[in-house]
């Protein structure tokens, strides 16, 4: 598989969709299986949010966020089997998943200066991926990589997403999780800069009734078809 990937043309895959649709698990597995790099763009927004919180920036004040958006140095490791993220040289893979960061990431992500900064990072990582890359997020196919070879939009019912997310957040209340997801969808879909949206040329995959393995197989097939046609 590795060998085949190395001789195949590079392919850029954008996978978008709301939280709890299986985006990260699918993207990582597809990238690993096909010998591609992998980028979790949500982790980058979480990283800059973590930095803002750690440095006492008022995340309710967009101008305060904008003023320091260029400061943190964010580095993403793109190996799908062990993706990493550091801020100013510190590994923040764990800290960025806390409830405090999760509750503030939509507000920080909505600031245009933050999006411009992170989008630039994402484009440079995609451009430097020799064998191709799977980039997952919320605005990859529409804003970050509008010329991606393949765009996929994962969806799932709020109930299915809440059940998955609660499974990830041990002991979480499914109803509370569902409400939080719906609220975050509304925030991400209605923001002025790069909202969560499905690109016109994206393939939509509803994962509500599929196992993770079925979703992975579906996406791998789509990528292989696209690669064969290049």
Backbone as JSON, one array per atom type, in Angstrom:
{
  "sequence": "XXXXXXXXXXXXXXXXXXXXXXXXXXXXXXXXXXXXXXXXXXXXXXXXXXXXXXXXXXXXXXXXXXXXXXXXXXXXXXXXXXXXXXXXXXXXXXXXXXXXXXXXXXXXXXXXXXXXXXXXXXXXXXXXXXXXXXXXXXXXXXXXXXXXXXXXXXXXXXXXXXXXXXXXXXXXXXXXXXXXXXXXXXXXXXXXXXXXXXXXXXXXXXXXXXXXXXXXXXXXXXXXXXXXXX",
  "N": [[0.84, -1.21, 0.0], [1.87, 1.28, 0.88], [3.89, 1.57, -1.02], [2.47, 1.74, -3.38], [1.17, 4.14, -2.97], [3.25, 5.91, -3.11], [3.96, 6.0, -5.77], [1.74, 6.92, -6.98], [-0.17, 9.76, -8.2], [0.01, 12.88, -6.41], [-2.58, 13.74, -4.15], [-5.04, 15.99, -3.05], [-7.2, 16.07, -0.41], [-10.18, 17.25, 0.88], [-11.95, 17.22, 3.83], [-14.89, 18.01, 5.25], [-17.29, 19.07, 7.77], [-19.63, 18.97, 10.55], [-18.95, 18.66, 14.18], [-18.55, 15.37, 15.6], [-19.2, 13.71, 13.5], [-17.49, 11.82, 12.76], [-15.27, 12.71, 11.53], [-12.46, 13.16, 12.24], [-11.47, 10.55, 12.97], [-12.01, 9.16, 10.61], [-10.57, 10.66, 8.68], [-7.9, 10.42, 9.56], [-7.51, 7.62, 9.39], [-7.94, 7.14, 6.64], [-5.88, 8.65, 5.49], [-3.64, 7.32, 6.57], [-3.96, 4.77, 5.46], [-3.68, 5.28, 2.74], [-1.21, 6.41, 2.48], [-0.9, 9.17, 2.8], [-0.37, 12.58, 3.95], [-1.71, 14.13, 6.95], [-3.99, 16.49, 8.27], [-5.41, 18.02, 11.01], [-7.42, 20.55, 11.17], [-9.02, 21.69, 13.07], [-7.67, 21.28, 15.43], [-5.71, 23.2, 15.23], [-7.12, 25.58, 15.51], [-8.03, 25.15, 18.08], [-5.59, 25.18, 19.36], [-4.71, 27.85, 19.09], [-6.7, 29.03, 20.52], [-6.27, 27.92, 23.04], [-3.83, 29.14, 23.6], [-4.62, 31.83, 23.77], [-6.31, 31.74, 26.03], [-4.47, 30.84, 27.96], [-2.81, 33.02, 28.07], [-4.28, 34.97, 29.15], [-5.96, 36.5, 27.5], [-8.87, 38.29, 26.66], [-11.4, 36.46, 25.52], [-13.86, 37.24, 24.74], [-13.61, 39.54, 23.46], [-13.19, 40.53, 20.37], [-11.34, 42.35, 19.18], [-9.19, 42.32, 20.91], [-8.33, 39.71, 20.61], [-7.68, 39.72, 17.88], [-5.51, 41.45, 17.87], [-3.38, 39.98, 18.84], [-3.17, 37.75, 17.28], [-1.13, 36.94, 15.56], [0.94, 36.19, 17.19], [1.38, 33.52, 18.62], [3.38, 30.63, 17.89], [2.5, 28.12, 15.88], [2.76, 24.74, 15.28], [2.13, 22.02, 13.24], [2.27, 18.52, 13.21], [2.16, 16.19, 10.59], [1.84, 13.41, 10.39], [-0.28, 10.75, 9.98], [-0.47, 8.59, 11.74], [0.52, 9.49, 14.09], [-0.31, 12.29, 14.8], [0.77, 15.59, 15.65], [0.75, 18.57, 17.71], [2.1, 21.69, 18.41], [2.59, 24.61, 20.42], [4.48, 27.42, 20.42], [6.62, 25.7, 20.83], [5.72, 23.98, 22.82], [4.09, 20.93, 23.56], [0.74, 20.61, 22.94], [-1.25, 18.8, 22.63], [-2.9, 17.45, 24.52], [-3.94, 19.48, 26.4], [-5.48, 21.13, 24.64], [-7.87, 19.86, 24.33], [-9.55, 20.26, 26.44], [-12.54, 21.12, 28.32], [-12.72, 23.83, 28.78], [-11.28, 25.04, 26.67], [-12.73, 23.99, 24.52], [-15.22, 25.23, 24.87], [-14.68, 27.81, 24.16], [-13.63, 27.95, 21.63], [-15.18, 28.47, 19.31], [-15.75, 31.21, 19.45], [-13.18, 32.37, 19.3], [-12.36, 31.37, 16.83], [-14.01, 32.71, 15.1], [-12.98, 35.18, 14.64], [-11.76, 37.26, 12.13], [-8.98, 37.82, 11.7], [-7.75, 35.71, 13.0], [-8.65, 33.55, 11.5], [-7.51, 34.16, 9.03], [-4.79, 33.93, 9.61], [-4.55, 31.19, 10.42], [-5.56, 29.9, 8.19], [-3.63, 30.48, 6.27], [-1.48, 29.03, 7.3], [-2.53, 26.45, 6.99], [-2.77, 26.21, 4.21], [-0.09, 26.35, 3.42], [0.91, 24.0, 4.53], [-0.55, 22.09, 3.1], [0.36, 22.59, 0.52], [2.98, 21.78, 0.72], [2.9, 19.07, 1.01], [4.18, 16.28, -0.17], [3.21, 13.77, -1.18], [0.56, 14.16, -1.12], [-2.43, 15.02, 0.81], [-4.75, 14.68, 3.52], [-7.07, 16.86, 4.59], [-8.87, 17.97, 7.29], [-11.78, 19.68, 8.44], [-13.87, 22.56, 8.8], [-14.2, 24.46, 6.86], [-12.74, 23.77, 4.68], [-13.07, 22.79, 2.0], [-14.53, 24.9, 0.96], [-13.22, 27.37, 1.53], [-10.44, 27.21, 2.44], [-9.03, 25.3, 0.81], [-10.1, 25.55, -1.98], [-9.58, 24.43, -4.44], [-9.17, 21.75, -4.06], [-8.54, 18.29, -4.84], [-10.47, 16.41, -4.21], [-13.5, 16.75, -2.52], [-15.17, 16.19, 0.47], [-18.11, 15.99, 2.37], [-19.03, 15.31, 5.5], [-21.89, 14.2, 7.21], [-24.29, 13.77, 9.9], [-27.0, 12.68, 11.98], [-28.13, 14.84, 14.66], [-28.57, 13.31, 16.95], [-27.06, 10.94, 16.57], [-24.53, 12.04, 16.43], [-24.26, 13.23, 18.95], [-24.31, 10.99, 20.59], [-21.94, 9.72, 19.84], [-20.04, 11.7, 20.5], [-20.45, 11.89, 23.22], [-19.57, 9.44, 23.98], [-16.88, 9.79, 23.53], [-16.3, 11.85, 25.29], [-16.02, 10.92, 28.2], [-18.63, 9.9, 30.35], [-20.25, 12.02, 29.75], [-23.3, 13.87, 29.45], [-25.75, 12.87, 27.24], [-27.91, 14.41, 26.18], [-27.21, 17.01, 26.94], [-24.84, 17.2, 25.55], [-25.79, 17.01, 22.94], [-27.29, 19.39, 22.75], [-25.18, 21.23, 23.04], [-23.7, 20.67, 20.73], [-25.5, 21.4, 18.71], [-25.71, 24.09, 19.22], [-23.09, 24.9, 18.75], [-22.87, 24.25, 16.03], [-24.65, 26.15, 14.99], [-23.32, 28.52, 15.64], [-20.93, 28.18, 14.18], [-21.89, 27.94, 11.58], [-23.09, 30.33, 11.06], [-21.22, 32.34, 11.28], [-19.49, 35.2, 10.01], [-17.02, 35.05, 8.66], [-15.67, 32.6, 6.66], [-17.76, 30.41, 7.06], [-19.06, 27.26, 8.42], [-19.78, 25.16, 5.89], [-21.15, 23.35, 3.11], [-19.3, 22.6, 0.27], [-20.14, 23.33, -3.16], [-19.31, 21.37, -4.94], [-18.85, 19.16, -3.4], [-18.84, 15.77, -2.17], [-21.43, 14.37, -0.43], [-21.59, 12.53, 2.56], [-23.57, 10.68, 4.59], [-23.18, 9.74, 7.81], [-24.69, 8.67, 9.82], [-25.91, 6.06, 10.11], [-23.81, 4.4, 9.61], [-20.97, 2.31, 10.25], [-17.77, 3.16, 11.62], [-15.77, 1.91, 10.14], [-17.1, 1.43, 7.73], [-17.48, 4.02, 6.8], [-14.84, 4.84, 6.46], [-14.04, 3.04, 4.42], [-15.7, 3.87, 2.35], [-14.77, 6.49, 1.86], [-12.08, 6.01, 1.23], [-12.41, 4.62, -1.18], [-13.53, 6.67, -2.77], [-11.33, 8.43, -2.84], [-9.41, 6.85, -4.11], [-10.58, 6.49, -6.61], [-10.54, 9.09, -7.55], [-7.81, 9.55, -7.64], [-7.02, 7.72, -9.54], [-8.09, 8.84, -11.75], [-6.55, 11.03, -12.23]],
  "CA": [[0.0, 0.0, 0.0], [2.78, 2.43, 0.95], [4.61, 1.69, -2.28], [1.51, 2.2, -4.39], [0.9, 5.55, -2.7], [4.41, 6.72, -3.49], [4.05, 6.16, -7.22], [0.49, 7.53, -7.44], [-0.1, 11.22, -8.17], [-0.4, 13.49, -5.14], [-4.0, 14.1, -4.16], [-5.44, 16.8, -1.89], [-8.56, 15.69, -0.03], [-10.78, 18.12, 1.91], [-13.09, 16.58, 4.51], [-15.56, 18.97, 6.13], [-18.5, 18.62, 8.45], [-19.7, 19.36, 11.97], [-18.38, 17.74, 15.18], [-19.27, 14.14, 15.91], [-19.58, 12.97, 12.29], [-16.45, 10.83, 12.51], [-14.29, 13.36, 10.66], [-11.05, 12.93, 12.61], [-11.14, 9.12, 12.87], [-12.04, 8.8, 9.19], [-9.47, 11.33, 7.97], [-6.62, 9.8, 9.96], [-7.44, 6.26, 8.86], [-7.81, 7.21, 5.18], [-4.52, 9.13, 5.2], [-2.69, 6.24, 6.89], [-4.14, 3.67, 4.5], [-3.27, 5.68, 1.39], [0.14, 6.99, 2.48], [-0.99, 10.62, 2.67], [-0.23, 13.37, 5.18], [-3.01, 14.38, 7.58], [-4.04, 17.73, 9.05], [-6.62, 18.33, 11.77], [-7.41, 22.01, 11.27], [-9.69, 22.06, 14.31], [-6.65, 21.31, 16.48], [-4.99, 24.47, 15.11], [-7.98, 26.6, 16.13], [-8.0, 24.87, 19.51], [-4.27, 25.58, 19.85], [-4.64, 29.31, 19.24], [-7.63, 29.34, 21.62], [-5.54, 27.56, 24.28], [-2.82, 30.18, 23.82], [-5.34, 33.03, 24.22], [-6.76, 31.49, 27.4], [-3.27, 30.75, 28.81], [-2.17, 34.32, 28.18], [-5.22, 35.93, 29.75], [-6.62, 37.36, 26.51], [-10.33, 38.25, 26.81], [-11.9, 35.86, 24.27], [-15.13, 37.87, 24.39], [-13.25, 40.79, 22.81], [-12.55, 40.21, 19.09], [-10.2, 43.2, 18.87], [-8.06, 41.85, 21.74], [-7.86, 38.48, 19.95], [-7.07, 40.11, 16.6], [-4.25, 42.14, 18.12], [-2.29, 39.03, 19.16], [-3.35, 36.53, 16.47], [0.13, 36.54, 14.9], [1.99, 35.9, 18.17], [1.79, 32.14, 18.9], [3.94, 29.83, 16.8], [1.75, 26.85, 15.88], [3.37, 23.77, 14.35], [1.36, 20.78, 13.16], [2.91, 17.34, 12.62], [1.13, 15.65, 9.71], [1.88, 11.95, 10.29], [-1.6, 10.32, 10.44], [-0.41, 7.61, 12.84], [0.88, 10.2, 15.33], [-0.35, 13.73, 14.55], [1.19, 16.38, 16.81], [0.58, 20.02, 17.6], [2.82, 22.43, 19.44], [2.47, 26.07, 20.44], [5.74, 27.96, 20.96], [7.48, 24.59, 21.23], [5.09, 23.13, 23.84], [3.09, 19.97, 23.08], [-0.56, 20.96, 23.52], [-2.22, 17.79, 22.2], [-3.85, 17.17, 25.6], [-4.6, 20.69, 26.9], [-6.45, 21.76, 23.73], [-9.14, 19.11, 24.33], [-10.29, 20.51, 27.68], [-13.85, 21.76, 28.16], [-12.52, 25.29, 28.75], [-10.91, 25.41, 25.3], [-13.86, 23.62, 23.65], [-16.31, 26.21, 25.01], [-14.27, 29.14, 23.67], [-13.01, 27.87, 20.31], [-16.01, 29.1, 18.27], [-15.58, 32.67, 19.55], [-11.85, 32.73, 18.79], [-12.31, 31.01, 15.41], [-14.83, 33.62, 14.3], [-12.24, 36.44, 14.41], [-11.16, 37.18, 10.79], [-7.51, 37.78, 11.75], [-7.37, 34.35, 13.4], [-8.88, 32.67, 10.36], [-6.51, 34.46, 8.0], [-3.51, 33.38, 10.08], [-4.58, 29.73, 10.41], [-5.76, 29.47, 6.79], [-2.31, 30.57, 5.62], [-0.73, 27.85, 7.79], [-3.1, 25.24, 6.38], [-2.43, 26.18, 2.77], [1.33, 26.04, 3.24], [1.08, 22.57, 4.83], [-1.11, 21.32, 1.97], [1.23, 22.8, -0.64], [4.27, 21.1, 0.9], [2.69, 17.62, 1.18], [4.69, 15.7, -1.42], [2.38, 12.67, -1.69], [-0.84, 14.51, -0.96], [-2.82, 15.22, 2.21], [-6.17, 14.72, 3.89], [-7.24, 18.0, 5.5], [-10.24, 17.95, 7.8], [-12.18, 20.88, 9.15], [-15.23, 23.05, 8.57], [-14.26, 25.36, 5.7], [-11.59, 23.41, 3.82], [-13.49, 22.74, 0.6], [-15.1, 26.18, 0.51], [-12.35, 28.54, 1.72], [-8.99, 26.96, 2.59], [-8.5, 24.62, -0.38], [-11.23, 25.44, -2.93], [-9.17, 23.64, -5.61], [-8.83, 20.38, -3.63], [-8.9, 17.27, -5.84], [-11.69, 15.74, -3.77], [-14.12, 17.37, -1.34], [-16.17, 15.32, 1.09], [-18.81, 16.63, 3.48], [-19.64, 14.28, 6.35], [-23.0, 14.64, 8.05], [-24.93, 12.74, 10.72], [-28.08, 13.28, 12.76], [-27.66, 15.35, 15.96], [-28.61, 12.23, 17.94], [-25.91, 10.06, 16.34], [-23.32, 12.8, 16.75], [-24.19, 13.4, 20.41], [-23.97, 9.69, 21.19], [-20.5, 9.5, 19.6], [-19.26, 12.67, 21.23], [-20.55, 11.54, 24.65], [-18.69, 8.28, 24.16], [-15.52, 10.32, 23.58], [-16.19, 12.62, 26.53], [-16.5, 9.94, 29.18], [-19.57, 10.33, 31.38], [-20.99, 13.22, 29.35], [-24.75, 13.74, 29.31], [-26.02, 12.89, 25.79], [-28.77, 15.54, 25.84], [-26.42, 18.24, 27.07], [-23.88, 17.17, 24.43], [-26.56, 17.3, 21.73], [-27.57, 20.83, 22.77], [-23.92, 21.95, 22.8], [-23.33, 20.48, 19.32], [-26.41, 22.2, 17.89], [-25.33, 25.49, 19.47], [-21.81, 25.14, 18.06], [-23.18, 24.26, 14.59], [-25.28, 27.43, 14.67], [-22.26, 29.54, 15.69], [-19.97, 27.97, 13.09], [-22.55, 28.1, 10.28], [-23.57, 31.71, 10.87], [-20.16, 33.36, 11.37], [-19.3, 35.92, 8.74], [-15.8, 34.62, 7.97], [-15.52, 31.15, 6.4], [-18.67, 29.59, 7.86], [-19.18, 25.83, 8.15], [-20.69, 25.04, 4.75], [-20.78, 22.3, 2.16], [-18.92, 23.12, -1.05], [-21.06, 22.88, -4.19], [-18.81, 20.17, -5.62], [-18.47, 18.14, -2.41], [-19.63, 14.53, -2.06], [-21.96, 14.28, 0.94], [-21.69, 11.17, 3.12], [-24.28, 10.68, 5.87], [-22.57, 8.65, 8.59], [-25.57, 8.32, 10.96], [-26.15, 4.62, 10.27], [-22.65, 3.64, 9.14], [-19.89, 2.1, 11.22], [-16.57, 3.92, 11.24], [-15.08, 1.17, 9.08], [-17.83, 1.64, 6.47], [-17.2, 5.39, 6.37], [-13.46, 4.83, 5.97], [-14.01, 2.33, 3.12], [-16.38, 4.73, 1.38], [-13.89, 7.61, 1.53], [-10.9, 5.45, 0.54], [-12.85, 4.35, -2.55], [-13.65, 7.96, -3.46], [-9.98, 8.97, -3.07], [-8.72, 6.01, -5.11], [-11.19, 6.8, -7.93], [-10.05, 10.41, -7.95], [-6.38, 9.41, -7.93], [-6.91, 6.96, -10.8], [-8.52, 9.71, -12.85], [-5.59, 12.15, -12.39]],
  "C": [[0.87, 1.26, 0.0], [3.43, 2.68, -0.4], [3.7, 2.26, -3.36], [1.27, 3.7, -4.23], [2.04, 6.42, -3.22], [4.51, 6.92, -5.0], [2.8, 6.83, -7.78], [0.63, 9.06, -7.4], [-0.57, 11.76, -6.81], [-1.86, 13.92, -5.23], [-4.32, 14.88, -2.88], [-6.92, 16.55, -1.62], [-9.04, 16.61, 1.09], [-11.97, 17.39, 2.51], [-13.66, 17.57, 5.52], [-16.77, 18.34, 6.8], [-18.48, 19.02, 9.91], [-19.08, 18.32, 12.9], [-19.23, 16.48, 15.32], [-19.72, 13.34, 14.69], [-18.55, 11.9, 11.95], [-15.33, 11.38, 11.65], [-12.85, 12.99, 10.97], [-10.65, 11.47, 12.43], [-11.06, 8.69, 11.42], [-10.82, 9.37, 8.47], [-8.12, 10.7, 8.27], [-6.45, 8.43, 9.32], [-7.24, 6.25, 7.34], [-6.39, 7.64, 4.8], [-3.49, 8.03, 5.45], [-2.75, 5.13, 5.85], [-3.58, 4.01, 3.12], [-1.9, 6.36, 1.33], [0.15, 8.49, 2.3], [-0.69, 11.29, 4.01], [-1.63, 13.63, 5.71], [-2.95, 15.67, 8.38], [-5.41, 17.91, 9.68], [-6.63, 19.83, 11.98], [-8.09, 22.49, 12.55], [-8.68, 22.17, 15.45], [-5.88, 22.63, 16.44], [-5.8, 25.61, 15.74], [-8.04, 26.4, 17.64], [-6.68, 25.36, 20.11], [-4.19, 27.09, 20.05], [-5.58, 29.77, 20.35], [-6.95, 29.07, 22.96], [-4.53, 28.65, 24.63], [-3.48, 31.46, 24.35], [-5.74, 32.9, 25.69], [-5.56, 31.52, 28.36], [-2.62, 32.11, 29.03], [-3.13, 35.42, 28.67], [-5.87, 36.88, 28.78], [-8.15, 37.2, 26.69], [-10.94, 37.73, 25.51], [-13.29, 36.39, 23.88], [-14.89, 39.18, 23.63], [-12.48, 40.52, 21.51], [-11.33, 41.08, 18.79], [-8.96, 42.8, 19.68], [-7.46, 40.58, 21.12], [-7.1, 38.83, 18.67], [-5.67, 40.7, 16.79], [-3.08, 41.19, 18.35], [-2.33, 37.75, 18.31], [-2.06, 36.02, 15.83], [1.18, 36.01, 15.89], [2.35, 34.42, 18.35], [2.36, 31.43, 17.67], [3.3, 28.44, 16.88], [2.35, 25.92, 14.84], [2.58, 22.46, 14.41], [2.19, 19.67, 12.53], [1.85, 16.58, 11.84], [1.2, 14.14, 9.48], [0.55, 11.42, 10.83], [-1.57, 9.34, 11.61], [-0.04, 8.27, 14.16], [0.88, 11.7, 15.09], [0.02, 14.51, 15.81], [0.82, 17.84, 16.6], [1.3, 20.69, 18.76], [2.54, 23.92, 19.3], [3.72, 26.6, 21.14], [6.62, 26.84, 21.53], [6.9, 23.66, 22.29], [4.04, 22.22, 23.22], [1.75, 20.27, 23.74], [-1.66, 19.98, 23.11], [-3.29, 17.49, 23.24], [-4.64, 18.4, 26.02], [-5.66, 21.29, 25.97], [-7.8, 21.05, 23.71], [-9.97, 19.35, 25.58], [-11.61, 21.22, 27.37], [-13.69, 23.28, 28.05], [-12.19, 25.76, 27.33], [-12.08, 25.15, 24.35], [-14.96, 24.69, 23.69], [-15.96, 27.57, 24.41], [-13.8, 29.14, 22.21], [-13.85, 28.54, 19.21], [-15.82, 30.61, 18.26], [-14.24, 33.11, 18.97], [-11.78, 32.5, 17.28], [-13.07, 31.99, 14.52], [-14.1, 34.92, 13.97], [-11.48, 36.35, 13.08], [-9.64, 37.08, 10.8], [-6.99, 36.39, 12.14], [-7.54, 33.42, 12.21], [-7.85, 32.89, 9.26], [-5.18, 33.81, 8.35], [-3.49, 31.85, 9.94], [-4.77, 29.19, 8.98], [-4.44, 29.47, 6.03], [-1.45, 29.37, 6.02], [-1.2, 26.59, 7.08], [-2.72, 25.12, 4.91], [-0.97, 25.83, 2.55], [1.62, 24.57, 3.53], [0.59, 21.71, 3.67], [-0.17, 21.4, 0.76], [2.54, 22.02, -0.52], [4.13, 19.59, 1.1], [3.02, 16.91, -0.13], [3.76, 14.64, -2.02], [0.89, 12.98, -1.63], [-1.21, 14.54, 0.52], [-4.33, 15.13, 2.36], [-6.28, 15.84, 4.92], [-8.68, 18.01, 5.98], [-10.55, 19.21, 8.58], [-13.62, 21.25, 8.87], [-15.33, 23.93, 7.33], [-13.16, 25.04, 4.7], [-11.98, 23.46, 2.35], [-14.0, 24.07, 0.07], [-14.08, 27.32, 0.52], [-10.86, 28.22, 1.66], [-8.4, 26.37, 1.31], [-9.63, 24.44, -1.41], [-10.89, 24.63, -4.17], [-8.76, 22.21, -5.24], [-9.3, 19.38, -4.69], [-10.23, 16.6, -5.5], [-12.2, 16.43, -2.52], [-15.22, 16.45, -0.83], [-16.79, 16.07, 2.25], [-19.51, 15.54, 4.28], [-20.77, 14.9, 7.16], [-23.47, 13.47, 8.9], [-26.02, 13.44, 11.51], [-27.51, 13.8, 14.08], [-27.6, 14.25, 17.02], [-27.38, 11.32, 17.81], [-24.61, 10.76, 16.75], [-23.15, 12.96, 18.26], [-23.78, 12.11, 21.1], [-22.48, 9.42, 21.03], [-19.65, 10.42, 20.47], [-19.29, 12.36, 22.73], [-19.67, 10.34, 24.96], [-17.25, 8.72, 24.29], [-15.29, 11.07, 24.89], [-16.81, 11.77, 27.64], [-17.44, 10.55, 30.21], [-20.37, 11.57, 31.0], [-22.48, 12.89, 29.18], [-25.09, 13.88, 27.82], [-26.87, 14.09, 25.39], [-28.02, 16.86, 25.89], [-25.43, 18.34, 25.91], [-24.58, 17.55, 23.13], [-26.85, 18.8, 21.63], [-26.31, 21.65, 22.45], [-23.5, 21.85, 21.33], [-24.19, 21.36, 18.41], [-26.05, 23.69, 18.0], [-24.04, 25.83, 18.7], [-22.01, 25.16, 16.54], [-23.71, 25.63, 14.18], [-24.22, 28.54, 14.65], [-21.33, 29.41, 14.49], [-20.58, 28.22, 11.71], [-22.92, 29.55, 10.0], [-22.46, 32.76, 10.96], [-19.89, 33.95, 9.99], [-18.09, 35.41, 7.95], [-15.73, 33.11, 7.87], [-16.45, 30.28, 7.24], [-18.57, 28.11, 7.5], [-20.19, 25.69, 7.03], [-20.19, 23.93, 3.83], [-20.45, 22.95, 0.82], [-19.87, 22.54, -2.1], [-20.63, 21.56, -4.84], [-18.36, 19.08, -4.64], [-19.39, 16.93, -2.48], [-20.12, 14.44, -0.62], [-22.09, 12.83, 1.38], [-22.37, 11.26, 4.48], [-23.81, 9.47, 6.67], [-23.46, 8.15, 9.73], [-25.68, 6.82, 11.2], [-24.97, 3.76, 9.79], [-21.67, 3.42, 10.3], [-18.7, 2.93, 10.74], [-15.87, 3.24, 10.08], [-15.76, 1.37, 7.73], [-17.56, 3.04, 5.91], [-15.8, 5.47, 5.76], [-13.38, 4.19, 4.58], [-14.62, 3.19, 2.02], [-15.44, 5.85, 0.92], [-12.63, 7.13, 0.8], [-11.23, 5.19, -0.93], [-12.94, 5.64, -3.37], [-12.27, 8.54, -3.8], [-9.27, 8.17, -4.17], [-9.27, 6.28, -6.51], [-10.63, 8.13, -8.44], [-8.59, 10.33, -8.37], [-6.19, 8.7, -9.29], [-7.24, 7.85, -12.0], [-7.53, 10.85, -13.12], [-4.57, 11.88, -13.49]]
}
